[in-house]
């Protein structure tokens, strides 16, 4: 499905709605006004507008590529493309049997180190009483103090080992960083993954807009807040309203391949961001 965004702007600050067809530009009648919104009055002295191709994209932070945080074999993949997920929901899990065993051993070492620390502290208390009664040599008291410090260090080392295994175990869980829809799933159970491998893409489909590429020659006609008519080949005869909400300070090379093969692919364009006036059925990534 191909989507094109048609931008209409007035040099006097009034926006008109213009359209485009696949191989040529042309004016289409203004869209009907949204419920409760008055349609703009037609003016013969207003330019026809600017036509541009575009694609549907997510707002910054509304589309996230989710990757594996450690290497291993996936034992579970719990979602499909199109699944709705909550933030923090488990998407997949990497085999972690060895890590769980290592964690259990590390926790046992913490318990052992705690017991040794308590024994060392009790022994120190007894020796302090003997030292106060001048029955114990000072060297023996120093030894008891050193035993307490050594036992305390062993406890801290054991707890650090537990924390390290817990962190590794947490990385075995591939979770959703945002609430939204799984728009891409690239892994299956039993598959080996490496650190950083792209496993899923999660997007908030309620936060979509159009990223249009207007030719640099039309840059002077683009204005913030201007009305936009959006059409898509997959929805013949239908169009939607939008408005320009972001204009960059500079032009860039074209990223969207033009439908007309006679049009240059290395043209410089102004990448304009357009917000939808209301929900539309266009899909993320549509161009």
Secondary structure, 3 states (H helix, E strand, C coil): CCEEEEECCCCCCCCCCCEECCCCEECCCCCCCCCCCCCCCCCCCCCCCEEEEEEEEECCCCEEEEECCCCEEEEEECCCCCCEECCCCEEEEECCHHHHHHHHHHHHHHHHHHHHHHHHHHHHHHHHHHHHCCCCCHHHHHHHHHHHHHHHHHHHHHHHHHHHHHHHHHCCEEECCCCEEEEEECCCCCCEECCCCEEEEEECCCCEEEEEEEEHHHHHHCCCCCEEEEEEHHHCCCEEEEEEEEECCCCEECCCCCCCCCCCCCCEEEEEEEEECCCCCCCCCCC
